[in-house]
Amino acid sequence: MTDDDRVAVKTYVPRYQKEHWREHADELEMSQSEFVRTMVQAGRREFEVPSAGESTRTESAPEPDGDDEFDDRILAVLDRRGALGWDDLVDALIDDVEDELDATLQRLQDENLVRYSGRDGGYVLTNDE
């Protein structure tokens, strides 16, 4: 395989996030794949951001201060729901984690990597049988 060979990258995101990305990609006149590639590169120190009708420009991204993934979750919840107090923010984050856990467990069961065992009292790896 050479550096120019293309390979697929697959990820799972909440439906609202995909829709938000699609809208943003449309605004930039990009495909969703092109948008995700560009935004991933934008998360790196040096990057180029193509804009509709503009040439590419180089910008620097700020250095992250904390856990980017958790920061993104908080920002997404606040963007989706508006101002939230501490308890409501905790509840919203827990809801997001529960939704993600449910979807991930379903996918892992569909791929036959885990299963629910009443006998063992929870989810188990299928290769442990």
C-alpha positions as CSV (number, residue, x, y, z in Angstrom):
1,M,0.0,0.0,0.0
2,T,1.3,3.5,-0.9
3,D,0.7,6.7,0.9
4,D,-1.7,7.7,-1.9
5,D,-4.0,4.6,-1.4
6,R,-7.3,5.6,0.1
7,V,-8.8,3.6,3.0
8,A,-12.2,4.0,4.7
9,V,-12.5,5.4,8.2
10,K,-15.8,4.7,10.0
11,T,-17.1,6.4,13.2
12,Y,-20.4,6.5,15.0
13,V,-21.7,9.9,16.2
14,P,-25.1,11.0,17.6
15,R,-27.7,11.7,14.9
16,Y,-27.9,15.4,15.9
17,Q,-24.1,15.8,15.4
18,K,-24.2,14.2,11.9
19,E,-27.0,16.5,11.0
20,H,-25.1,19.5,12.2
21,W,-22.0,18.4,10.3
22,R,-24.1,17.9,7.1
23,E,-25.5,21.4,7.4
24,H,-22.1,22.9,7.9
25,A,-20.7,20.8,5.0
26,D,-23.5,22.1,2.8
27,E,-22.7,25.7,3.8
28,L,-19.1,25.1,2.8
29,E,-20.2,23.3,-0.4
30,M,-18.3,20.1,0.7
31,S,-19.3,16.5,0.8
32,Q,-19.7,15.1,4.3
33,S,-16.5,13.0,3.8
34,E,-14.6,16.1,2.7
35,F,-15.9,18.0,5.6
36,V,-14.9,15.4,8.2
37,R,-11.4,15.1,6.7
38,T,-11.0,18.8,6.7
39,M,-12.2,19.2,10.3
40,V,-10.0,16.4,11.5
41,Q,-7.0,18.1,9.9
42,A,-8.3,21.4,11.5
43,G,-7.9,19.8,14.9
44,R,-4.2,19.4,14.3
45,R,-1.7,22.2,14.8
46,E,-1.4,23.4,11.2
47,F,-4.2,23.0,8.7
48,E,-5.8,24.3,5.5
49,V,-9.5,25.2,5.5
50,P,-11.1,25.5,2.0
51,S,-14.0,27.8,1.8
52,A,-16.6,28.0,-0.9
53,G,-15.2,30.2,-3.7
54,E,-12.0,30.9,-1.8
55,S,-8.5,29.6,-2.1
56,T,-7.0,27.5,0.7
57,R,-5.5,29.4,3.7
58,T,-3.2,28.1,6.5
59,E,-4.3,28.7,10.1
60,S,-3.1,27.6,13.5
61,A,-5.5,25.8,15.9
62,P,-5.3,26.6,19.6
63,E,-3.6,24.1,21.8
64,P,-6.3,22.1,23.8
65,D,-6.3,22.7,27.5
66,G,-8.3,19.6,28.6
67,D,-9.9,16.4,27.5
68,D,-11.1,17.4,23.9
69,E,-13.7,14.6,23.8
70,F,-15.4,15.7,27.0
71,D,-15.1,19.4,26.1
72,D,-16.9,18.5,22.8
73,R,-19.7,16.7,24.7
74,I,-20.3,19.7,27.0
75,L,-20.3,22.1,24.1
76,A,-22.6,19.9,22.0
77,V,-25.1,19.6,24.9
78,L,-25.1,23.4,25.5
79,D,-25.5,24.0,21.8
80,R,-28.4,21.6,21.6
81,R,-30.2,22.6,24.8
82,G,-29.1,26.2,25.6
83,A,-28.2,27.4,29.1
84,L,-28.1,24.6,31.8
85,G,-27.4,24.6,35.5
86,W,-25.0,22.1,37.0
87,D,-27.6,19.3,37.7
88,D,-29.3,19.7,34.3
89,L,-25.9,19.6,32.6
90,V,-24.9,16.4,34.5
91,D,-28.3,14.8,33.5
92,A,-27.8,15.8,29.9
93,L,-24.3,14.3,29.8
94,I,-25.5,11.1,31.4
95,D,-28.3,10.9,28.9
96,D,-25.8,11.2,26.0
97,V,-23.5,8.5,27.6
98,E,-26.5,6.2,28.0
99,D,-27.6,6.7,24.4
100,E,-24.1,6.1,23.2
101,L,-23.7,3.0,25.4
102,D,-27.0,1.6,24.2
103,A,-26.0,2.1,20.5
104,T,-22.5,0.7,21.1
105,L,-23.8,-2.4,22.9
106,Q,-26.3,-3.0,20.2
107,R,-23.6,-2.8,17.5
108,L,-21.2,-5.1,19.5
109,Q,-24.0,-7.6,19.9
110,D,-24.8,-7.3,16.1
111,E,-21.1,-8.0,15.5
112,N,-21.3,-11.0,17.9
113,L,-18.5,-9.5,20.1
114,V,-20.7,-9.3,23.3
115,R,-24.0,-10.8,24.4
116,Y,-26.2,-10.4,27.5
117,S,-26.0,-13.3,29.9
118,G,-28.7,-13.5,32.5
119,R,-26.7,-16.4,34.1
120,D,-23.6,-14.3,34.4
121,G,-25.6,-11.2,35.4
122,G,-24.6,-8.9,32.6
123,Y,-22.8,-8.4,29.3
124,V,-20.0,-10.8,28.5
125,L,-17.5,-11.2,25.7
126,T,-18.5,-13.9,23.2
127,N,-14.9,-15.2,23.1
128,D,-15.0,-16.0,26.8
129,E,-17.4,-18.9,26.3
